[in-house]
Amino acid sequence: MKRYDLWKLSFLNVLTTPMRSLLTVLGMAIGIGAILAVLTLSDAGQIQVQSEMMRLGIDKVWLTAQGDRPLTHGDAALLSQTLGTPVTEQVYCPLVFHREGREAAGVLVGCGKEYLQLMDSQLLSGRELWPLEWEAGSRCVLLGENLARELGLFAPDKPENGKISIGGALFQAAGVVRQKNELSQVDPTRAVFMPISVFCEWMGSTVHELTISVPPDTMPQAVAAMAVDAMQRKEGKEVQAITMQVQIEAANRVMGIFINVLKWVAAVCILVGGIGVMNILLVSVRERRREIGIMKSLGATSGQIRRLFLLEAMLYALVGGALGVLVGFGLVKIAGNAIELQAAVQGKDIGVVVLAAMAVGLFFGVAPASRASRMTPVDALRE
């Protein structure tokens, strides 16, 4: 029996039972589509998470107190002088803000003008605080965009309408800002920013966080280590330094675990599809005993019978793999739109899943093919 005849017979046998073949192929296609979607979305998700974190501030180091001794205003000046780079301090507390019968919950943040520069703030309306207002401790504040909307202050162009009540005291809302760098312990869209001198005089709070700007061509980890060492040697304070690299590594570890779980789930789906192929072929072997007996009596070898059923298994796998690629494209499109993720199916991923489908089909086709090849003409024709 020639190879062409084997391919022709296997193809005709698959087409003989279209509904059975369709259900078998669908089982394989779902598994292939699932693993293709997982591979594509996981790659795109990792890239987007890393790029977002890089945008949020890879050139920043954050310091927080760990021991009994809190951070102070003098620590910012000490670190700035020691490291030769800008250091700004922040203090904050949750509050409810009021204006003309409206109220909105948010966070009051005491900071310097350098903090807003480090956080890459953008002025949306109104004006920025003047340097003299920062230094002299003026009762002017800047609002985050969401909080400003709730208080009706998104465009505070009239001074008499731009006053808000903070803890019973009136402050002038000078402008509305948006922080492009949102990595902070507070939600910048619901924050009110005031000069830190006014905050500490009024609220009596210590410094919660120091933000260090990392100079160009300098490793953030090196700056973090120097800052921790300087605080321990000169001030005797225990501090924790947080860099974006640490956050990226932590995010990658968490995402890696999640992705591996999804890959195992998708792999199980493919195995289920492979078991479906094996089950259908075993049924086919039982139903075609007479056909196998006739073929052997006419001179077909056991090897040719084995290859015939292996080819059928490969056909199921190839068609299932092709449909699975289409299913994967659909899943990537739907999931990408749902979670606003720019994901594109890569050629290497298509190759991986198609090869996986063929391998699964070949593996699960061995048992039915071996059973068919071991039949003797006498036993096969007897039934």
KAFEN-V764805 format. One record per run of one state. SS is the DSSP state (H for helix, E for strand, C for the rest). FROM is the first residue (numbers start at 1). LEN is the number of residues. If there is no record, write none. Layout:
BEGIN
SS&FROM&LEN ; SS&FROM&LEN
END
This chain:
BEGIN
C&1&2 ; H&3&14 ; C&17&1 ; H&18&40 ; C&58&2 ; E&60&6 ; C&66&5 ; E&71&1 ; C&72&1 ; H&73&11 ; C&84&3 ; E&87&13 ; C&100&2 ; E&102&10 ; C&112&1 ; H&113&6 ; C&119&2 ; E&121&6 ; C&127&4 ; H&131&6 ; C&137&3 ; E&140&5 ; H&145&6 ; C&151&8 ; H&159&3 ; C&162&1 ; E&163&4 ; C&167&2 ; E&169&11 ; C&180&8 ; H&188&3 ; E&191&5 ; H&196&8 ; C&204&3 ; E&207&1 ; C&208&1 ; E&209&5 ; C&214&6 ; H&220&16 ; C&236&3 ; E&239&5 ; H&244&44 ; C&288&1 ; H&289&9 ; C&298&4 ; H&302&37 ; C&339&8 ; H&347&27 ; C&374&3 ; H&377&6 ; C&383&1
END
